[in-house]
Amino acid sequence: FPSPHIYWFMMSGVDGTTWKSVSLTFVEYEDGDLIGKGLAYFSLVPIFITFAMGIVMLVRRDMQSILLTGGLIGNETISFLLKHIFKEPRPMRDDGSGTTGYGMPSSHSQLMTFLTIYLMLLMIFFVKPSPSKYAPLWWSLLGKIVVAGSLLTATLVICFGRVYLQYHSPKQVFVGSVLGLCVGIVYFYVANVLLRPLRAAFCNTLLAKVLFIKDTTYVDDITLIEYEAARKAASIHQTIKKLT
């Protein structure tokens, strides 16, 4: 899963027993540095996003969330493999200390760039802004702008933070970002163009029906449709309850 990587600490007990502790969220910053502290906390965003997408996948059970979750895991797998191929160490800190593990490429930068480009392509090609009886067209457009801006801002902050906290060199962050961009574009094309016939076929299988797996990617205004369906169901339920 995304960096911060797992850090191991060795501790020996009085009886000679060796203990190892592992922390997925271990991030260091210089004491008294408020900017570093903020960036350290913000660097946990990729971990939260990955777990959040897993929850979304289990709750919604739609092909897009399944594919995106798979893409995040696959993207991190690529980063892990490349780290062990290049075996480039992380940079030394200003005080002469260093962090464990390999740093090329930056998996934080790669994951955030992958997620940003994938979701932005999804919004461009499949989330069509349209007016509704609840909101005008400009509201829909504003929503897309806010989401895109938030993704870009989060990606830039995390990339900057990896260098500021001295977990990666600028080169490692740059390579990670380029990889994430390329993998995101290729994966989006494969998942949403090449695999489109297979997705439709899978959703008609018995397994997909039993698990309620659906594909709403190509349905316009799916959020509005789901909202209207939920309101209608709730209204019917209330009517039946009053009659009984």
NUPAFI-464388 format. One line per field, with one value per atom (N, C-alpha, C): residue number from 1; residue in one letter; x, y negated, z negated. Coordinates in nm, 3 decimals. Example, Ala and Ser with C-alpha at 12.3 -4.5 7.8 and 13.67 -1.06 7.14 Angstrom:
num = c(1  1  1  2  2  2) .
residu = c(A  A  A  S  S  S) .
X = c(1.319  1.230  1.320  1.285  1.367  1.290) .
Y = c(0.569  0.450  0.330  0.225  0.106  -0.003) .
Z = c(-0.780  -0.780  -0.780  -0.708  -0.714  -0.787) .
//
This chain:
num = c(1  1  1  2  2  2  3  3  3  4  4  4  5  5  5  6  6  6  7  7  7  8  8  8  9  9  9  10  10  10  11  11  11  12  12  12  13  13  13  14  14  14  15  15  15  16  16  16  17  17  17  18  18  18  19  19  19  20  20  20  21  21  21  22  22  22  23  23  23  24  24  24  25  25  25  26  26  26  27  27  27  28  28  28  29  29  29  30  30  30  31  31  31  32  32  32  33  33  33  34  34  34  35  35  35  36  36  36  37  37  37  38  38  38  39  39  39  40  40  40  41  41  41  42  42  42  43  43  43  44  44  44  45  45  45  46  46  46  47  47  47  48  48  48  49  49  49  50  50  50  51  51  51  52  52  52  53  53  53  54  54  54  55  55  55  56  56  56  57  57  57  58  58  58  59  59  59  60  60  60  61  61  61  62  62  62  63  63  63  64  64  64  65  65  65  66  66  66  67  67  67  68  68  68  69  69  69  70  70  70  71  71  71  72  72  72  73  73  73  74  74  74  75  75  75  76  76  76  77  77  77  78  78  78  79  79  79  80  80  80  81  81  81  82  82  82  83  83  83  84  84  84  85  85  85  86  86  86  87  87  87  88  88  88  89  89  89  90  90  90  91  91  91  92  92  92  93  93  93  94  94  94  95  95  95  96  96  96  97  97  97  98  98  98  99  99  99  100  100  100  101  101  101  102  102  102  103  103  103  104  104  104  105  105  105  106  106  106  107  107  107  108  108  108  109  109  109  110  110  110  111  111  111  112  112  112  113  113  113  114  114  114  115  115  115  116  116  116  117  117  117  118  118  118  119  119  119  120  120  120  121  121  121  122  122  122  123  123  123  124  124  124  125  125  125  126  126  126  127  127  127  128  128  128  129  129  129  130  130  130  131  131  131  132  132  132  133  133  133  134  134  134  135  135  135  136  136  136  137  137  137  138  138  138  139  139  139  140  140  140  141  141  141  142  142  142  143  143  143  144  144  144  145  145  145  146  146  146  147  147  147  148  148  148  149  149  149  150  150  150  151  151  151  152  152  152  153  153  153  154  154  154  155  155  155  156  156  156  157  157  157  158  158  158  159  159  159  160  160  160  161  161  161  162  162  162  163  163  163  164  164  164  165  165  165  166  166  166  167  167  167  168  168  168  169  169  169  170  170  170  171  171  171  172  172  172  173  173  173  174  174  174  175  175  175  176  176  176  177  177  177  178  178  178  179  179  179  180  180  180  181  181  181  182  182  182  183  183  183  184  184  184  185  185  185  186  186  186  187  187  187  188  188  188  189  189  189  190  190  190  191  191  191  192  192  192  193  193  193  194  194  194  195  195  195  196  196  196  197  197  197  198  198  198  199  199  199  200  200  200  201  201  201  202  202  202  203  203  203  204  204  204  205  205  205  206  206  206  207  207  207  208  208  208  209  209  209  210  210  210  211  211  211  212  212  212  213  213  213  214  214  214  215  215  215  216  216  216  217  217  217  218  218  218  219  219  219  220  220  220  221  221  221  222  222  222  223  223  223  224  224  224  225  225  225  226  226  226  227  227  227  228  228  228  229  229  229  230  230  230  231  231  231  232  232  232  233  233  233  234  234  234  235  235  235  236  236  236  237  237  237  238  238  238  239  239  239  240  240  240  241  241  241  242  242  242  243  243  243  244  244  244) .
residu = c(F  F  F  P  P  P  S  S  S  P  P  P  H  H  H  I  I  I  Y  Y  Y  W  W  W  F  F  F  M  M  M  M  M  M  S  S  S  G  G  G  V  V  V  D  D  D  G  G  G  T  T  T  T  T  T  W  W  W  K  K  K  S  S  S  V  V  V  S  S  S  L  L  L  T  T  T  F  F  F  V  V  V  E  E  E  Y  Y  Y  E  E  E  D  D  D  G  G  G  D  D  D  L  L  L  I  I  I  G  G  G  K  K  K  G  G  G  L  L  L  A  A  A  Y  Y  Y  F  F  F  S  S  S  L  L  L  V  V  V  P  P  P  I  I  I  F  F  F  I  I  I  T  T  T  F  F  F  A  A  A  M  M  M  G  G  G  I  I  I  V  V  V  M  M  M  L  L  L  V  V  V  R  R  R  R  R  R  D  D  D  M  M  M  Q  Q  Q  S  S  S  I  I  I  L  L  L  L  L  L  T  T  T  G  G  G  G  G  G  L  L  L  I  I  I  G  G  G  N  N  N  E  E  E  T  T  T  I  I  I  S  S  S  F  F  F  L  L  L  L  L  L  K  K  K  H  H  H  I  I  I  F  F  F  K  K  K  E  E  E  P  P  P  R  R  R  P  P  P  M  M  M  R  R  R  D  D  D  D  D  D  G  G  G  S  S  S  G  G  G  T  T  T  T  T  T  G  G  G  Y  Y  Y  G  G  G  M  M  M  P  P  P  S  S  S  S  S  S  H  H  H  S  S  S  Q  Q  Q  L  L  L  M  M  M  T  T  T  F  F  F  L  L  L  T  T  T  I  I  I  Y  Y  Y  L  L  L  M  M  M  L  L  L  L  L  L  M  M  M  I  I  I  F  F  F  F  F  F  V  V  V  K  K  K  P  P  P  S  S  S  P  P  P  S  S  S  K  K  K  Y  Y  Y  A  A  A  P  P  P  L  L  L  W  W  W  W  W  W  S  S  S  L  L  L  L  L  L  G  G  G  K  K  K  I  I  I  V  V  V  V  V  V  A  A  A  G  G  G  S  S  S  L  L  L  L  L  L  T  T  T  A  A  A  T  T  T  L  L  L  V  V  V  I  I  I  C  C  C  F  F  F  G  G  G  R  R  R  V  V  V  Y  Y  Y  L  L  L  Q  Q  Q  Y  Y  Y  H  H  H  S  S  S  P  P  P  K  K  K  Q  Q  Q  V  V  V  F  F  F  V  V  V  G  G  G  S  S  S  V  V  V  L  L  L  G  G  G  L  L  L  C  C  C  V  V  V  G  G  G  I  I  I  V  V  V  Y  Y  Y  F  F  F  Y  Y  Y  V  V  V  A  A  A  N  N  N  V  V  V  L  L  L  L  L  L  R  R  R  P  P  P  L  L  L  R  R  R  A  A  A  A  A  A  F  F  F  C  C  C  N  N  N  T  T  T  L  L  L  L  L  L  A  A  A  K  K  K  V  V  V  L  L  L  F  F  F  I  I  I  K  K  K  D  D  D  T  T  T  T  T  T  Y  Y  Y  V  V  V  D  D  D  D  D  D  I  I  I  T  T  T  L  L  L  I  I  I  E  E  E  Y  Y  Y  E  E  E  A  A  A  A  A  A  R  R  R  K  K  K  A  A  A  A  A  A  S  S  S  I  I  I  H  H  H  Q  Q  Q  T  T  T  I  I  I  K  K  K  K  K  K  L  L  L  T  T  T) .
X = c(0.084  0.000  0.088  0.028  0.107  0.203  0.311  0.402  0.321  0.358  0.484  0.505  0.626  0.652  0.658  0.652  0.656  0.798  0.806  0.936  0.948  1.062  1.086  1.184  1.156  1.243  1.274  1.399  1.444  1.458  1.398  1.410  1.439  1.532  1.569  1.523  1.457  1.412  1.526  1.501  1.605  1.640  1.545  1.572  1.631  1.667  1.726  1.626  1.495  1.392  1.394  1.389  1.388  1.246  1.209  1.074  1.082  0.983  0.973  0.839  0.840  0.714  0.701  0.579  0.556  0.448  0.471  0.374  0.358  0.238  0.211  0.206  0.181  0.163  0.279  0.396  0.512  0.571  0.560  0.617  0.686  0.809  0.885  0.890  0.896  0.917  1.001  1.066  1.154  1.073  1.116  1.045  1.035  0.914  0.891  0.858  0.866  0.836  0.687  0.609  0.463  0.428  0.502  0.477  0.506  0.619  0.653  0.550  0.499  0.396  0.270  0.229  0.111  0.132  0.250  0.279  0.289  0.338  0.347  0.208  0.116  -0.021  -0.086  -0.059  -0.120  -0.066  0.055  0.112  0.040  -0.048  -0.127  -0.248  -0.275  -0.392  -0.396  -0.285  -0.292  -0.338  -0.297  -0.339  -0.489  -0.539  -0.682  -0.763  -0.711  -0.781  -0.793  -0.686  -0.688  -0.789  -0.787  -0.883  -1.026  -1.042  -1.175  -1.231  -1.148  -1.194  -1.234  -1.163  -1.203  -1.341  -1.369  -1.501  -1.609  -1.577  -1.672  -1.703  -1.600  -1.618  -1.714  -1.697  -1.781  -1.925  -1.940  -2.074  -2.150  -2.086  -2.156  -2.162  -2.058  -2.053  -2.073  -2.012  -2.019  -1.881  -1.878  -1.755  -1.651  -1.694  -1.599  -1.519  -1.587  -1.515  -1.427  -1.472  -1.390  -1.263  -1.279  -1.164  -1.067  -1.121  -1.034  -0.957  -1.023  -0.954  -0.844  -0.877  -0.776  -0.661  -0.692  -0.588  -0.495  -0.551  -0.468  -0.373  -0.426  -0.342  -0.237  -0.278  -0.183  -0.075  -0.114  -0.019  0.085  0.040  0.133  0.223  0.171  0.253  0.366  0.333  0.436  0.544  0.504  0.599  0.689  0.629  0.705  0.810  0.770  0.862  0.976  0.942  1.046  1.145  1.096  1.185  1.291  1.248  1.341  1.424  1.387  1.470  1.579  1.539  1.635  1.722  1.660  1.730  1.804  1.739  1.799  1.759  1.854  1.821  1.751  1.685  1.625  1.737  1.710  1.816  1.853  1.978  2.023  1.964  1.929  1.875  1.985  1.943  2.039  2.127  2.072  2.149  2.235  2.236  2.318  2.248  2.126  2.050  1.979  1.923  1.852  1.735  1.650  1.536  1.558  1.493  1.512  1.430  1.461  1.384  1.438  1.385  1.424  1.332  1.384  1.307  1.269  1.315  1.288  1.195  1.073  1.013  0.936  0.891  0.808  0.668  0.630  0.498  0.385  0.413  0.312  0.277  0.382  0.361  0.296  0.338  0.283  0.136  0.100  -0.040  -0.130  -0.089  -0.174  -0.189  -0.081  -0.090  -0.179  -0.166  -0.252  -0.399  -0.430  -0.568  -0.623  -0.543  -0.588  -0.618  -0.526  -0.549  -0.664  -0.677  -0.787  -0.922  -0.936  -1.064  -1.095  -0.993  -1.017  -1.061  -1.001  -1.045  -1.187  -1.217  -1.352  -1.455  -1.420  -1.512  -1.526  -1.417  -1.421  -1.507  -1.491  -1.556  -1.689  -1.710  -1.830  -1.921  -1.870  -1.955  -1.993  -2.107  -2.150  -2.229  -2.183  -2.258  -2.390  -2.495  -2.627  -2.716  -2.810  -2.901  -3.006  -3.061  -3.169  -3.272  -3.381  -3.485  -3.442  -3.329  -3.280  -3.167  -3.094  -2.978  -2.953  -2.903  -2.873  -2.744  -2.716  -2.598  -2.469  -2.463  -2.340  -2.303  -2.401  -2.373  -2.301  -2.344  -2.279  -2.136  -2.118  -1.984  -1.894  -1.949  -1.871  -1.824  -1.911  -1.874  -1.754  -1.752  -1.639  -1.511  -1.523  -1.406  -1.349  -1.437  -1.394  -1.323  -1.381  -1.320  -1.183  -1.177  -1.050  -0.945  -0.986  -0.893  -0.844  -0.932  -0.894  -0.794  -0.818  -0.727  -0.588  -0.584  -0.456  -0.381  -0.455  -0.393  -0.335  -0.414  -0.368  -0.244  -0.243  -0.127  -0.002  -0.016  0.098  0.151  0.060  0.102  0.178  0.127  0.193  0.328  0.337  0.466  0.567  0.523  0.610  0.651  0.556  0.582  0.686  0.688  0.785  0.928  0.943  1.075  1.106  1.008  1.027  1.065  1.001  1.029  1.152  1.212  1.335  1.322  1.202  1.182  1.218  1.215  1.248  1.324  1.403  1.469  1.371  1.394  1.306  1.298  1.409  1.409  1.316  1.318  1.232  1.084  1.054  0.915  0.873  0.961  0.930  0.904  0.991  0.974  0.844  0.815  0.690  0.568  0.573  0.461  0.440  0.551  0.541  0.487  0.534  0.485  0.335  0.295  0.154  0.068  0.118  0.046  0.031  0.139  0.137  0.051  0.070  -0.009  -0.157  -0.188  -0.328  -0.396  -0.326  -0.384  -0.403  -0.300  -0.308  -0.417  -0.419  -0.518  -0.660  -0.678  -0.811  -0.859  -0.771  -0.807  -0.841  -0.760  -0.784  -0.914  -0.933  -1.049  -1.180  -1.178  -1.303  -1.329  -1.232  -1.251  -1.234  -1.116  -1.089  -1.174  -1.193  -1.267  -1.417  -1.464  -1.607  -1.698  -1.673  -1.759  -1.753  -1.635  -1.622  -1.694  -1.692  -1.763  -1.912  -1.965  -2.109  -2.143  -2.057  -2.082  -2.074  -1.977  -1.963  -2.084  -2.135  -2.250  -2.376  -2.378  -2.492  -2.473  -2.359  -2.336  -2.410  -2.426  -2.495  -2.420  -2.288  -2.207  -2.231  -2.231  -2.253  -2.393  -2.491  -2.628  -2.643  -2.577  -2.584  -2.519  -2.408  -2.335  -2.383  -2.486  -2.542  -2.437  -2.348  -2.247  -2.306  -2.289  -2.348  -2.244  -2.275  -2.186  -2.266  -2.242  -2.318  -2.232  -2.115  -2.023  -2.085  -2.159  -2.211  -2.354  -2.402  -2.536  -2.526  -2.594  -2.592  -2.670  -2.618  -2.684  -2.719  -2.626  -2.654  -2.683  -2.618  -2.643  -2.787  -2.836  -2.974  -3.071  -3.042  -3.129  -3.139  -3.024  -3.024  -3.097  -3.080  -3.146  -3.298  -3.344  -3.488  -3.546  -3.472  -3.520  -3.532  -3.433  -3.436  -3.553  -3.579  -3.691  -3.824  -3.836  -3.959  -3.984  -3.878  -3.891  -3.930  -3.868  -3.900  -4.044  -4.092  -4.229  -4.329  -4.302  -4.389  -4.393  -4.276  -4.268  -4.352  -4.339  -4.416  -4.567  -4.606  -4.748  -4.804  -4.730  -4.773  -4.781  -4.685  -4.683  -4.804  -4.844  -4.962  -5.090  -5.098  -5.217  -5.232  -5.117  -5.124  -5.122) .
Y = c(0.119  0.000  -0.124  -0.240  -0.361  -0.391  -0.462  -0.511  -0.605  -0.634  -0.600  -0.448  -0.405  -0.263  -0.213  -0.081  -0.020  -0.031  -0.084  -0.101  -0.003  0.060  0.160  0.103  0.130  0.088  0.210  0.229  0.344  0.306  0.388  0.366  0.500  0.503  0.626  0.622  0.729  0.739  0.787  0.788  0.829  0.975  1.055  1.197  1.226  1.120  1.139  1.149  1.143  1.151  1.025  1.043  0.929  0.896  0.770  0.724  0.635  0.646  0.561  0.490  0.361  0.287  0.236  0.230  0.185  0.078  -0.027  -0.135  -0.181  -0.166  -0.205  -0.357  -0.426  -0.571  -0.646  -0.585  -0.647  -0.753  -0.879  -0.991  -1.084  -1.122  -1.210  -1.352  -1.450  -1.589  -1.654  -1.762  -1.830  -1.893  -1.869  -1.922  -2.074  -2.125  -2.269  -2.325  -2.241  -2.285  -2.263  -2.368  -2.354  -2.317  -2.371  -2.335  -2.186  -2.139  -1.998  -1.910  -1.954  -1.877  -1.864  -1.976  -1.972  -1.883  -1.892  -1.809  -1.662  -1.634  -1.496  -1.434  -1.508  -1.459  -1.446  -1.544  -1.543  -1.427  -1.381  -1.271  -1.139  -1.136  -1.015  -1.004  -1.110  -1.111  -0.992  -0.954  -0.840  -0.711  -0.690  -0.571  -0.575  -0.689  -0.703  -0.686  -0.741  -0.730  -0.585  -0.508  -0.369  -0.289  -0.308  -0.236  -0.285  -0.415  -0.470  -0.413  -0.401  -0.345  -0.199  -0.126  0.011  0.018  -0.076  -0.080  -0.118  -0.218  -0.258  -0.141  -0.064  0.051  0.152  0.179  0.277  0.227  0.097  0.041  0.023  -0.037  -0.067  0.053  0.133  0.253  0.220  0.113  0.078  0.097  0.120  0.154  0.043  -0.081  -0.191  -0.195  -0.179  -0.180  -0.056  0.057  0.179  0.159  0.103  0.081  -0.022  -0.128  -0.231  -0.176  -0.098  -0.037  0.057  0.136  0.224  0.147  0.032  -0.052  -0.109  -0.150  -0.203  -0.096  0.024  0.134  0.171  0.179  0.211  0.105  -0.021  -0.131  -0.122  -0.091  -0.077  0.044  0.150  0.268  0.235  0.156  0.113  0.032  -0.059  -0.141  -0.053  0.044  0.134  0.212  0.263  0.341  0.254  0.133  0.043  0.002  -0.017  -0.050  0.058  0.183  0.294  0.326  0.267  0.280  0.173  0.049  -0.062  -0.063  -0.028  -0.023  -0.154  -0.264  -0.395  -0.439  -0.468  -0.505  -0.640  -0.661  -0.792  -0.893  -1.020  -1.121  -1.132  -1.170  -1.198  -1.331  -1.338  -1.462  -1.562  -1.683  -1.790  -1.760  -1.685  -1.654  -1.529  -1.472  -1.355  -1.223  -1.227  -1.103  -1.066  -0.948  -0.902  -0.814  -0.783  -0.695  -0.564  -0.461  -0.329  -0.314  -0.212  -0.182  -0.254  -0.216  -0.277  -0.393  -0.486  -0.607  -0.631  -0.548  -0.570  -0.462  -0.500  -0.634  -0.662  -0.785  -0.820  -0.763  -0.669  -0.607  -0.702  -0.796  -0.898  -0.979  -1.029  -1.111  -1.030  -0.906  -0.821  -0.793  -0.760  -0.728  -0.849  -0.965  -1.083  -1.131  -1.123  -1.163  -1.067  -0.938  -0.837  -0.867  -0.887  -0.911  -1.038  -1.143  -1.271  -1.262  -1.206  -1.199  -1.106  -0.996  -0.902  -0.967  -1.032  -1.094  -1.213  -1.287  -1.400  -1.352  -1.245  -1.187  -1.133  -1.076  -1.024  -1.137  -1.249  -1.363  -1.424  -1.427  -1.486  -1.404  -1.273  -1.188  -1.127  -1.112  -1.040  -1.116  -1.222  -1.300  -1.428  -1.424  -1.538  -1.636  -1.760  -1.860  -1.891  -1.891  -1.917  -1.979  -2.064  -2.124  -2.023  -2.045  -1.960  -2.050  -1.989  -2.069  -2.115  -2.065  -2.103  -2.206  -2.208  -2.298  -2.335  -2.457  -2.501  -2.437  -2.462  -2.405  -2.452  -2.581  -2.635  -2.564  -2.515  -2.443  -2.311  -2.244  -2.118  -2.144  -2.250  -2.286  -2.324  -2.398  -2.439  -2.318  -2.217  -2.095  -2.026  -2.019  -1.956  -2.036  -2.169  -2.254  -2.239  -2.234  -2.219  -2.085  -1.979  -1.845  -1.841  -1.891  -1.891  -1.976  -2.093  -2.180  -2.117  -2.049  -1.983  -1.871  -1.793  -1.684  -1.737  -1.840  -1.897  -1.958  -2.027  -2.089  -1.983  -1.879  -1.772  -1.704  -1.682  -1.617  -1.703  -1.833  -1.924  -1.934  -1.940  -1.950  -1.825  -1.709  -1.585  -1.571  -1.606  -1.602  -1.696  -1.815  -1.911  -1.859  -1.798  -1.747  -1.637  -1.552  -1.442  -1.495  -1.607  -1.669  -1.750  -1.825  -1.909  -1.826  -1.712  -1.624  -1.536  -1.552  -1.484  -1.332  -1.286  -1.143  -1.105  -1.205  -1.181  -1.300  -1.275  -1.382  -1.436  -1.557  -1.609  -1.514  -1.448  -1.355  -1.238  -1.184  -1.070  -1.109  -1.229  -1.277  -1.301  -1.357  -1.383  -1.252  -1.155  -1.026  -0.959  -0.965  -0.908  -0.974  -1.106  -1.181  -1.145  -1.136  -1.101  -0.959  -0.869  -0.730  -0.724  -0.796  -0.798  -0.854  -0.959  -1.019  -0.919  -0.852  -0.757  -0.635  -0.580  -0.463  -0.498  -0.618  -0.660  -0.672  -0.729  -0.744  -0.609  -0.525  -0.393  -0.309  -0.311  -0.231  -0.279  -0.409  -0.463  -0.413  -0.415  -0.370  -0.222  -0.143  0.001  0.032  -0.030  0.001  -0.049  -0.164  -0.225  -0.218  -0.174  -0.160  -0.014  0.041  0.178  0.281  0.260  0.358  0.333  0.232  0.199  0.317  0.390  0.506  0.614  0.638  0.740  0.700  0.571  0.522  0.546  0.518  0.539  0.687  0.771  0.915  0.967  0.918  0.964  0.926  0.804  0.758  0.840  0.917  1.003  1.146  1.173  1.308  1.329  1.456  1.489  1.435  1.443  1.394  1.245  1.165  1.021  0.992  1.070  1.049  1.086  1.194  1.236  1.132  1.074  0.975  0.832  0.815  0.683  0.590  0.645  0.563  0.502  0.373  0.302  0.212  0.160  0.066  -0.058  -0.166  -0.291  -0.398  -0.360  -0.458  -0.531  -0.460  -0.516  -0.567  -0.579  -0.631  -0.779  -0.862  -1.006  -1.039  -1.133  -1.181  -1.068  -0.975  -0.862  -0.907  -1.015  -1.064  -1.112  -1.185  -1.232  -1.115  -1.016  -0.899  -0.825  -0.804  -0.735  -0.817  -0.948  -1.035  -1.029  -1.037  -1.032  -0.896  -0.790  -0.655  -0.640  -0.696  -0.687  -0.767  -0.886  -0.967  -0.899  -0.839  -0.770  -0.650  -0.573  -0.457  -0.499  -0.608  -0.657  -0.706  -0.772  -0.822  -0.707  -0.602  -0.485  -0.417  -0.409  -0.346  -0.424  -0.557  -0.640  -0.628  -0.619  -0.605  -0.473  -0.365  -0.233  -0.231  -0.296  -0.299  -0.372  -0.480  -0.555  -0.474  -0.396  -0.317  -0.200  -0.154  -0.040  -0.084) .
Z = c(0.000  0.000  0.000  0.021  0.044  -0.069  -0.035  -0.137  -0.227  -0.353  -0.415  -0.423  -0.386  -0.389  -0.532  -0.545  -0.676  -0.733  -0.850  -0.914  -1.031  -1.041  -1.144  -1.248  -1.373  -1.481  -1.566  -1.596  -1.672  -1.819  -1.906  -2.049  -2.115  -2.206  -2.273  -2.417  -2.459  -2.597  -2.686  -2.817  -2.912  -2.895  -2.841  -2.822  -2.684  -2.610  -2.478  -2.365  -2.398  -2.294  -2.209  -2.079  -1.987  -1.946  -1.961  -1.925  -1.804  -1.719  -1.601  -1.603  -1.580  -1.568  -1.426  -1.379  -1.243  -1.244  -1.168  -1.162  -1.018  -0.967  -0.829  -0.814  -0.924  -0.917  -0.981  -0.983  -1.047  -0.955  -0.996  -0.920  -1.018  -0.987  -1.075  -1.018  -1.110  -1.071  -1.180  -1.146  -1.242  -1.353  -1.475  -1.591  -1.584  -1.603  -1.600  -1.463  -1.360  -1.224  -1.196  -1.204  -1.186  -1.042  -0.946  -0.805  -0.784  -0.838  -0.826  -0.894  -1.007  -1.078  -0.993  -0.932  -0.847  -0.726  -0.665  -0.548  -0.586  -0.707  -0.753  -0.766  -0.824  -0.835  -0.697  -0.612  -0.479  -0.394  -0.425  -0.348  -0.372  -0.471  -0.497  -0.405  -0.329  -0.241  -0.145  -0.078  0.013  -0.054  -0.179  -0.252  -0.275  -0.321  -0.347  -0.218  -0.109  0.019  0.063  0.049  0.090  0.010  -0.122  -0.205  -0.180  -0.158  -0.130  0.000  0.103  0.229  0.212  0.126  0.098  0.036  -0.055  -0.119  -0.017  0.067  0.172  0.265  0.299  0.387  0.324  0.195  0.126  0.111  0.091  0.069  0.200  0.300  0.425  0.520  0.521  0.605  0.754  0.798  0.940  1.002  1.132  1.201  1.193  1.195  1.194  1.064  0.951  0.823  0.809  0.864  0.861  0.943  1.062  1.150  1.092  1.033  0.976  0.857  0.772  0.659  0.708  0.809  0.867  0.928  0.989  1.046  0.941  0.826  0.718  0.664  0.648  0.599  0.702  0.828  0.935  0.949  0.935  0.945  0.834  0.713  0.601  0.619  0.679  0.707  0.804  0.907  1.003  0.932  0.844  0.770  0.683  0.617  0.530  0.609  0.725  0.808  0.860  0.904  0.956  0.847  0.727  0.616  0.598  0.608  0.586  0.711  0.824  0.944  0.944  0.919  0.918  0.792  0.678  0.549  0.518  0.553  0.525  0.385  0.299  0.161  0.152  0.040  0.014  -0.017  -0.001  -0.025  -0.171  -0.195  -0.332  -0.378  -0.504  -0.559  -0.589  -0.617  -0.643  -0.765  -0.861  -0.982  -0.966  -0.844  -0.818  -0.839  -0.892  -0.912  -0.782  -0.780  -0.661  -0.699  -0.603  -0.626  -0.552  -0.600  -0.541  -0.414  -0.336  -0.216  -0.094  0.020  0.147  0.181  0.261  0.288  0.433  0.525  0.668  0.722  0.765  0.766  0.637  0.621  0.506  0.527  0.441  0.457  0.420  0.327  0.295  0.420  0.487  0.606  0.717  0.732  0.837  0.814  0.691  0.663  0.681  0.627  0.636  0.779  0.858  0.999  1.076  1.048  1.111  1.080  0.953  0.912  0.976  0.977  1.031  1.180  1.258  1.403  1.436  1.361  1.388  1.362  1.248  1.214  1.305  1.344  1.433  1.572  1.621  1.749  1.737  1.623  1.600  1.603  1.541  1.542  1.681  1.757  1.891  1.987  1.983  2.084  2.039  1.909  1.866  1.770  1.708  1.618  1.691  1.756  1.837  1.751  1.742  1.665  1.733  1.654  1.710  1.603  1.644  1.547  1.502  1.386  1.336  1.271  1.226  1.162  1.023  0.976  0.844  0.850  0.961  0.970  1.116  1.140  1.277  1.330  1.457  1.522  1.457  1.420  1.363  1.234  1.160  1.034  1.063  1.169  1.209  1.256  1.334  1.381  1.264  1.169  1.052  0.973  0.962  0.891  0.954  1.086  1.155  1.136  1.138  1.120  0.979  0.880  0.741  0.720  0.775  0.760  0.828  0.952  1.025  0.953  0.907  0.835  0.705  0.634  0.509  0.534  0.639  0.673  0.709  0.793  0.833  0.714  0.628  0.512  0.418  0.391  0.303  0.359  0.490  0.554  0.542  0.568  0.559  0.416  0.319  0.179  0.135  0.175  0.137  0.204  0.330  0.400  0.334  0.303  0.235  0.097  0.027  -0.107  -0.110  -0.008  -0.005  0.006  0.077  0.087  -0.039  -0.087  -0.205  -0.327  -0.345  -0.458  -0.434  -0.316  -0.279  -0.275  -0.234  -0.212  -0.068  0.021  0.162  0.217  0.319  0.391  0.496  0.547  0.653  0.773  0.806  0.919  0.893  0.771  0.738  0.742  0.698  0.703  0.848  0.927  1.068  1.144  1.124  1.191  1.147  1.017  0.967  1.029  1.043  1.101  1.248  1.323  1.465  1.482  1.398  1.404  1.373  1.268  1.232  1.344  1.410  1.522  1.637  1.672  1.785  1.753  1.634  1.595  1.588  1.537  1.527  1.663  1.760  1.895  1.962  1.954  2.016  1.950  1.818  1.745  1.772  1.781  1.811  1.947  2.046  2.181  2.180  2.114  2.110  2.037  1.921  1.837  1.896  1.963  2.007  2.156  2.234  2.377  2.421  2.397  2.443  2.367  2.238  2.158  2.152  2.224  2.215  2.253  2.361  2.393  2.286  2.230  2.126  1.999  1.969  1.850  1.863  1.979  2.002  1.991  2.048  2.043  1.900  1.824  1.686  1.601  1.622  1.542  1.568  1.677  1.708  1.659  1.595  1.543  1.412  1.375  1.250  1.130  1.134  1.022  0.997  1.104  1.090  1.036  1.080  1.033  0.886  0.846  0.705  0.614  0.662  0.582  0.607  0.693  0.726  0.786  0.867  0.933  1.060  1.077  1.190  1.254  1.370  1.437  1.475  1.402  1.424  1.491  1.537  1.596  1.714  1.796  1.921  1.907  1.784  1.758  1.724  1.801  1.774  1.647  1.570  1.448  1.353  1.331  1.244  1.101  1.057  0.921  0.907  1.009  1.007  1.013  1.096  1.108  0.975  0.909  0.780  0.674  0.680  0.584  0.601  0.724  0.752  0.712  0.740  0.704  0.553  0.480  0.334  0.277  0.333  0.287  0.315  0.432  0.468  0.377  0.350  0.263  0.121  0.073  -0.060  -0.068  0.038  0.042  0.040  0.118  0.121  -0.016  -0.078  -0.209  -0.312  -0.309  -0.402  -0.378  -0.251  -0.217  -0.269  -0.248  -0.295  -0.448  -0.512  -0.658  -0.714  -0.647  -0.692  -0.676  -0.565  -0.539  -0.634  -0.684  -0.776  -0.922) .
//
